Amino acid sequence: MLKETTTRTNKKKLSLLMAIMIAPIALSYMLFYWGAPSTSVNYGELLKVEQALPNTGLHKTNGEAFNIGQLRGKWVMLAVDSGECGELCREQLYYMRQVRLMQNKKMDRIERVWLIDDNKAPANGIKEDFKGTIFINAQESKLLKEIPARISQRDHIYIIDPIGNLMMRFPKNIDPAKMAKDIKRLLKVSRIG
């Protein structure tokens, strides 16, 4: 009688132990197949990466030679606009500066680039206001042709990863807090840069 009771108790314990070990695996399969979230957690739109951006020769507005490959190892926030830089352009440059500053100790892992898509030189005040931004003359460049847009390239702020892939773009009427959160997440999970 005692042996039977002990055997039943041991079987119950073994069954309970097996259920505890199998439950997380079963739960993960259930969540994967039936409970997958329908929306992503990022604010910016992920872009399909087909190849790294072309490493073509460009020039900074001061005449110095430049190519996008010089920024390898860094995350890059990129804006495209006219050298005249209207209200949306100034807003984007401001948000890029502020979002970079919000990254605190990790802000050195981020560069800011403005591709000027026409022959107009930016005013000196813009260069002073957004010191640290790399100003590039990109009119009719191969690089400019590789940047996708829904309507206009000027509507977005883009993100280039440390290996040179254009991988994300933010909407026209940007929410800088959400943008900063996305970039913070990218910097946290990235092992590069």
QUIDANOR-V264747 format. One record per residue. N is the residue number from 1. RES is the residue in one small letter. SS is DSSP state (H for helix, E for strand, C for the rest). PHI is phi in degrees with one decimal (* if undefined). D_LAST is the distance of its C-alpha to the last C-alpha in Angstrom with 2 decimals. Layout:
((N | RES | SS | PHI | D_LAST) (N | RES | SS | PHI | D_LAST))
This chain:
((1 | m | C | * | 68.54) (2 | l | H | -64.5 | 66.03) (3 | k | H | -65.2 | 64.35) (4 | e | H | -64.0 | 64.03) (5 | t | H | -64.3 | 62.51) (6 | t | H | -63.8 | 59.99) (7 | t | H | -63.3 | 59.06) (8 | r | H | -62.5 | 58.56) (9 | t | H | -63.2 | 56.44) (10 | n | H | -64.7 | 54.28) (11 | k | H | -65.0 | 53.88) (12 | k | H | -63.3 | 52.84) (13 | k | H | -62.2 | 50.27) (14 | l | H | -63.2 | 48.94) (15 | s | H | -62.9 | 48.80) (16 | l | H | -63.7 | 46.98) (17 | l | H | -61.9 | 44.44) (18 | m | H | -63.8 | 43.87) (19 | a | H | -62.0 | 43.47) (20 | i | H | -64.7 | 40.85) (21 | m | H | -74.4 | 38.88) (22 | i | H | -84.6 | 39.19) (23 | a | H | -54.3 | 38.63) (24 | p | H | -62.7 | 34.78) (25 | i | H | -67.6 | 34.61) (26 | a | H | -61.8 | 37.28) (27 | l | H | -63.7 | 35.67) (28 | s | H | -64.1 | 32.28) (29 | y | H | -63.8 | 34.15) (30 | m | H | -62.5 | 36.15) (31 | l | H | -66.2 | 33.17) (32 | f | H | -64.6 | 31.37) (33 | y | H | -87.7 | 34.46) (34 | w | H | -118.9 | 36.27) (35 | g | C | -119.2 | 34.11) (36 | a | C | -65.1 | 30.87) (37 | p | C | -64.8 | 29.83) (38 | s | C | -86.6 | 30.67) (39 | t | C | -118.1 | 28.00) (40 | s | C | -88.4 | 24.23) (41 | v | C | -91.2 | 22.55) (42 | n | C | -88.1 | 20.31) (43 | y | C | -84.7 | 21.80) (44 | g | C | -71.8 | 20.16) (45 | e | E | -86.7 | 21.52) (46 | l | E | -73.1 | 19.46) (47 | l | C | -103.3 | 20.10) (48 | k | C | -71.2 | 21.07) (49 | v | C | -93.4 | 18.61) (50 | e | C | -103.1 | 20.87) (51 | q | C | -163.5 | 18.89) (52 | a | C | -65.2 | 16.08) (53 | l | C | -61.8 | 17.32) (54 | p | C | -64.8 | 19.60) (55 | n | C | -95.1 | 18.54) (56 | t | C | -85.4 | 21.80) (57 | g | C | -74.1 | 22.93) (58 | l | E | -129.8 | 23.18) (59 | h | E | -135.5 | 24.15) (60 | k | E | -71.9 | 23.17) (61 | t | C | -65.3 | 26.18) (62 | n | C | -88.4 | 26.92) (63 | g | C | 94.2 | 27.42) (64 | e | C | -68.0 | 24.41) (65 | a | E | -65.3 | 23.06) (66 | f | E | -151.8 | 19.78) (67 | n | C | -142.0 | 18.03) (68 | i | H | -62.0 | 15.14) (69 | g | H | -62.9 | 13.62) (70 | q | H | -64.5 | 13.02) (71 | l | H | -98.5 | 10.16) (72 | r | C | -58.2 | 8.27) (73 | g | C | 94.8 | 4.57) (74 | k | C | -119.6 | 5.26) (75 | w | E | -81.7 | 7.22) (76 | v | E | -124.6 | 10.76) (77 | m | E | -95.5 | 14.00) (78 | l | E | -127.1 | 16.82) (79 | a | E | -123.1 | 20.55) (80 | v | E | -123.9 | 23.47) (81 | d | E | -167.6 | 26.82) (82 | s | C | -72.1 | 29.77) (83 | g | C | -63.6 | 29.82) (84 | e | C | -67.0 | 32.49) (85 | c | C | 52.2 | 29.98) (86 | g | C | -74.2 | 32.23) (87 | e | H | -62.0 | 31.90) (88 | l | H | -62.8 | 29.35) (89 | c | H | -59.7 | 27.13) (90 | r | H | -62.1 | 27.35) (91 | e | H | -63.3 | 26.67) (92 | q | H | -63.6 | 23.47) (93 | l | H | -62.9 | 22.25) (94 | y | H | -63.7 | 23.32) (95 | y | H | -63.7 | 21.57) (96 | m | H | -62.0 | 18.23) (97 | r | H | -63.6 | 18.69) (98 | q | H | -67.9 | 19.89) (99 | v | H | -63.3 | 17.34) (100 | r | H | -63.2 | 14.55) (101 | l | H | -62.2 | 16.84) (102 | m | C | -66.8 | 17.41) (103 | q | C | -83.0 | 13.91) (104 | n | H | 50.6 | 15.20) (105 | k | H | -63.7 | 13.06) (106 | k | H | -90.9 | 9.78) (107 | m | H | -65.2 | 11.02) (108 | d | H | -70.4 | 9.38) (109 | r | H | -85.0 | 6.05) (110 | i | E | -121.6 | 8.75) (111 | e | E | -116.0 | 11.19) (112 | r | E | -117.7 | 14.71) (113 | v | E | -129.7 | 16.78) (114 | w | E | -118.0 | 20.48) (115 | l | E | -89.8 | 22.15) (116 | i | E | -90.2 | 25.81) (117 | d | C | -93.8 | 27.90) (118 | d | C | -141.4 | 31.18) (119 | n | C | -86.1 | 32.65) (120 | k | C | -82.5 | 32.96) (121 | a | C | -81.1 | 31.38) (122 | p | C | -69.1 | 29.84) (123 | a | C | -64.7 | 31.97) (124 | n | H | -59.6 | 31.11) (125 | g | H | -60.8 | 31.06) (126 | i | H | -66.2 | 28.12) (127 | k | H | -61.8 | 26.12) (128 | e | H | -70.9 | 27.07) (129 | d | H | -63.0 | 26.47) (130 | f | C | -120.1 | 22.93) (131 | k | C | -54.8 | 21.91) (132 | g | C | 102.3 | 18.24) (133 | t | E | -79.2 | 18.33) (134 | i | E | -89.9 | 18.29) (135 | f | E | -96.7 | 21.73) (136 | i | E | -119.0 | 22.19) (137 | n | E | -80.4 | 25.60) (138 | a | C | -126.2 | 25.14) (139 | q | C | -54.6 | 28.71) (140 | e | C | 56.5 | 29.64) (141 | s | C | -84.0 | 26.40) (142 | k | H | -63.6 | 25.25) (143 | l | H | -59.6 | 21.89) (144 | l | H | -61.5 | 23.92) (145 | k | H | -70.6 | 25.99) (146 | e | C | -87.6 | 23.09) (147 | i | C | -95.5 | 22.27) (148 | p | C | -79.7 | 24.42) (149 | a | C | -147.3 | 26.38) (150 | r | C | -69.2 | 29.16) (151 | i | C | -119.9 | 31.38) (152 | s | C | -141.1 | 29.51) (153 | q | H | -60.9 | 25.99) (154 | r | H | -70.0 | 26.79) (155 | d | H | -78.8 | 27.02) (156 | h | C | -120.3 | 23.36) (157 | i | E | -109.5 | 19.94) (158 | y | E | -107.3 | 17.44) (159 | i | E | -120.4 | 13.81) (160 | i | E | -111.7 | 11.87) (161 | d | C | -78.5 | 8.92) (162 | p | C | -65.0 | 6.06) (163 | i | C | -103.1 | 8.96) (164 | g | C | 95.9 | 11.50) (165 | n | C | -91.9 | 13.41) (166 | l | E | -76.6 | 15.35) (167 | m | E | -123.1 | 15.32) (168 | m | E | -155.5 | 16.92) (169 | r | E | -139.5 | 19.51) (170 | f | E | -104.3 | 21.23) (171 | p | C | -69.9 | 25.04) (172 | k | C | -60.4 | 27.21) (173 | n | C | -91.3 | 28.45) (174 | i | C | -71.9 | 25.18) (175 | d | C | -101.7 | 25.07) (176 | p | H | -62.3 | 22.37) (177 | a | H | -65.9 | 22.46) (178 | k | H | -70.0 | 21.74) (179 | m | H | -62.6 | 18.96) (180 | a | H | -61.9 | 17.34) (181 | k | H | -64.7 | 17.89) (182 | d | H | -61.2 | 16.20) (183 | i | H | -67.7 | 13.02) (184 | k | H | -60.1 | 13.21) (185 | r | H | -64.8 | 13.69) (186 | l | H | -60.7 | 10.75) (187 | l | H | -65.3 | 8.39) (188 | k | H | -69.9 | 10.70) (189 | v | H | -86.5 | 10.91) (190 | s | C | -76.6 | 7.46) (191 | r | C | -97.2 | 6.68) (192 | i | C | -104.3 | 3.77) (193 | g | C | 81.4 | 0.00))
